């Protein structure tokens, strides 16, 4: 995956997250996901996608001799920031950096 795409995606996510936090606060970002089934479906879809990514990331990190826990905790606490930073930081399946 091209670094420029990852960096651009991470920058866009950071801006959107900062705006959401400024406008709604941390609690309301989560509370809005439970107002109706449509919003809950999007939240549940994100949970499934991040769960699949956690499984892949665990396997990739352990097969490369890296500790997967920092990336697991980052993903569980900050969502998509974890996988995006992981992909920027490491070449998958190898111990070298990009």
C-alpha positions in Angstrom: 0.0 0.0 0.0 1.3 3.4 -0.9 2.5 5.5 2.1 0.9 8.7 0.6 -2.6 7.0 0.7 -2.0 5.9 4.3 -0.7 9.3 5.4 -3.6 11.1 3.6 -6.2 8.8 5.2 -4.6 9.2 8.7 -4.6 13.0 8.3 -8.2 13.1 7.2 -9.2 10.8 10.0 -7.3 13.0 12.5 -9.1 16.2 11.3 -12.5 14.6 11.3 -11.9 13.1 14.8 -10.7 16.5 16.1 -13.7 18.3 14.7 -16.1 15.7 16.2 -14.4 15.9 19.6 -14.6 19.7 19.5 -18.3 19.8 18.4 -19.7 16.8 20.3 -17.3 15.7 22.9 -16.1 12.2 23.6 -19.2 10.8 25.2 -21.6 12.0 22.4 -19.4 10.4 19.7 -20.4 7.1 21.2 -23.9 8.0 22.4 -25.0 8.9 18.8 -24.4 5.3 17.7 -27.2 4.0 19.9 -30.0 6.5 18.9 -31.5 4.2 16.2 -30.8 1.0 14.4 -29.2 2.7 11.3 -26.5 4.4 13.4 -26.0 1.2 15.5 -25.6 -0.8 12.3 -22.7 1.5 11.2 -21.1 1.2 14.6 -21.5 -2.6 14.6 -20.0 -2.8 11.1 -17.0 -0.8 12.4 -16.6 -3.2 15.3 -16.6 -6.2 13.0 -14.1 -4.6 10.6 -11.7 -3.7 13.4 -12.1 -7.2 14.9 -11.0 -8.7 11.6 -8.1 -6.3 11.4 -7.1 -7.1 15.0 -6.9 -10.8 14.0 -4.8 -10.1 11.0 -2.6 -7.7 12.9 -2.0 -10.2 15.6 -0.9 -12.9 13.2 1.3 -10.5 11.2 3.0 -9.1 14.2 3.6 -12.4 15.9 4.9 -14.1 12.7 7.4 -11.2 12.3 8.6 -11.5 15.9 7.0 -8.2 17.0 4.9 -7.6 20.1 1.3 -7.2 19.0 -0.1 -5.7 22.2 0.7 -2.1 21.6 -1.1 -2.2 18.3 -4.1 -4.1 19.9 -4.4 -1.6 22.7 -4.1 1.4 20.2 -6.8 -0.1 18.0 -9.1 -0.9 21.0 -8.7 2.6 22.4 -8.5 4.7 19.3 -10.2 2.6 16.6 -8.9 2.9 13.0 -5.9 4.9 14.1 -4.2 1.7 15.3 -4.4 -0.2 12.0 -3.4 2.9 9.9 -0.4 3.6 12.1 0.6 -0.2 12.1 0.5 -0.2 8.3 2.6 3.0 8.1 5.1 1.7 10.7 5.8 -1.8 9.4 6.0 -3.8 6.2 3.6 -6.6 6.7 5.1 -10.0 7.3 8.6 -8.6 7.7 10.6 -7.1 10.6 11.8 -4.1 8.6 10.2 -0.6 8.5 8.8 1.1 5.5 
